[in-house]
Amino acid sequence: MKPWSKLQREVSKLFAEGLRLQIQCRAYRMASASGSTDLPRYWCTLGKDVIWDYPRDFSENATYYPYDTDVSSISSLLREYIDTPTDQLLSFAFADRWQIVDILLAADRRIGRRRLPELKARLTHPGAIAIAATRWGREWDDAVPALGPASPPVVEAAPGLAEAPISTDSSLLRGLTS
């Protein structure tokens, strides 16, 4: 794996111009009487607001933190995102349980206005939605989300049949039983 500064530079190159978005990774030294270890942390800021924070936002997954962390997995996911072809970004199934791909998609300069409805249908993370709203402004509000997979049509009763009494005449069943 490349050093964080190189990976950070490559990720930052993908961000749309004018976005005040930063992604950071640091390891804080924790010393105690029984030894020391590093406390790794990833976070994203939009302006001065922290919109995504590992491990703070994912405490249920951090059972053995700081001794067993997802930092290397997050870095690998960032590398995978960078290496994914542009035409596959919105359809590729990333192994992302942290929703950082939503943030990257919202900020990615390679995704333009033409794919805005598809992007709007995909984004679920509040930070990613804030990035998209900042990036596109009024266009984001006006964009209609792309339709997902078609759902089967709902069968409705013909008018007046809903109130009709149900027949209890067993003569309709004669001939069906042996």
N, C-alpha and C positions, 0 to 999 in steps of 0.2 A: 504494500500500500504506500502511496506517495505521502510525503509530509502534508499535514493539514493545510499549511499556507498555500501549497500548490493546488490542492483540491478546492480550497475556498476561492482562489482566484478563478479557476475554471467555472465554478458554479456562478460566481458573480458576473462573469462575462455573459451568462444567459439572461440576466435580468434586463427588463425593458428600461430604456433610458428614462431618467427622471424619477424613478422609484427610489425612495429612501429606505430600501430594504437591505438588511445585513443578516448574514448567517455566521454564527460564531461557534467555536469549539475550544474549550479550555479544560485544563486539569488543575485543580486546586490541591495543594499539599495539605494533608491532614496528619498532624502529629499527635500522638498520645503516649501515655506511659507504657503501653504495651506494644508500641511500634508506630509505623507510619504507612500511609498509602495515599494514592491520588484519588480525588473526587472528580471524575469527568462530568462535563456538562456541555450540552448543545443547546443553543437558543437562537431564535430569529426575532429581529426587531423591525418594525415598520415605523419609521420616525423614531420616537422615543419610547414607543409602546412595545413590550415583549408580547408577541403573538403566538409563540410556540416555545416550549421549554421542556427539555429532557434533562433530568428525570422528574422534575416537579409535576408535570402534567400526566405522568405515567407511573405514579407510585404503586399502583396495583400490580404492575409488571416487574417492579424493582425489588423483588424479595431479598436478593443477596447483594444489593447495592451497598457499597462501592466495589465489592470484590468480584462481582460478575455483572457486567453492564452490556448494554446494547450499542455502545459507541462505535465499535468496529462494524457492526451490522448497519448502522445508520450511514457510516462513511461508505460502505460497499454499495448501499442503496443510492447514494448520491452519485457515485461513479457509474452505476448502471443507468441512472437517469441521463447523465451526460452522454453516455455512449449510445443511447437509444435513438434510432433514426427519427427525424422530425415527424414524418407521416404516421408514425406508430405511437407517438406520445400519449394521445388521448385514448387509444384502444389497448395499449399494452397493460398486462396485469402485473403490476409491481407487487412484490411481497412487502407491503408497507403497512405495518400495524400502528405506525406513529403519525400518519397522515401528513408527512412532510412533502410527499409528492404533490398533494393538493396545493401547497404553498409554492412549490417550484413551477407547477403548471400555470398558476395565476400570474406569476412574475415573468414567465418565459417569453422573451421577445420573438421567438420563433413561432409562437401561436398568435395569429392575427385576428382581425375583425371577422373574417369569413368563418372562422371556427368558434366564434364567440358563443353561439347557441349551444353547441356541443360541450364547450367548457362549462357553461352555466349549469347544464344538466348534471355534470359530473362533480362539481365542487360541493363539499359538505362541511369542511373545516371553517369555523368562523374567521380565523386569521386569513385564510385563503380568499374568502369572500370579501374581506376588508381590502386585501391587496387588489383584487379585481375591480372593486368599486373605485379605489384610488386611481388605478391605472386607466380605466375606461370611462369613469364618471357617468354621465348621462346615458351613454351607449350601453353600459352594463345594466342599468335600470330598465332600459327599453328592450333589451334582448329577450327573446322568447326562448326558453330552454328547448333543446332538441327533444324530439319524442324518443322515448326508450323503446324497448321491444313491444310490439303490439299486443294488447291484452285481448282475450276473447270477448266478443260482444255479449252484453248482458241481455238475457232473454226476458222480455217483459210480457206480462199477461195482456191479452186483448182487452180493450176498454169494456167494462161491465162484467167481466168474468171473475174478477176478484171478489165481487159481492154475491156471486151466484152460489146457491146451496150445493153442497156436495151430495151426490146421489148415494144412498145406502142400499140400493136395490141390488141384491145378489144375483139377479137374473143375468146381469152383464157378465158374470163370471162363469155361467153354465157353458159347458163345452170346453173350457180351459182346464178343468180338473179331470183326471182320469178315474 
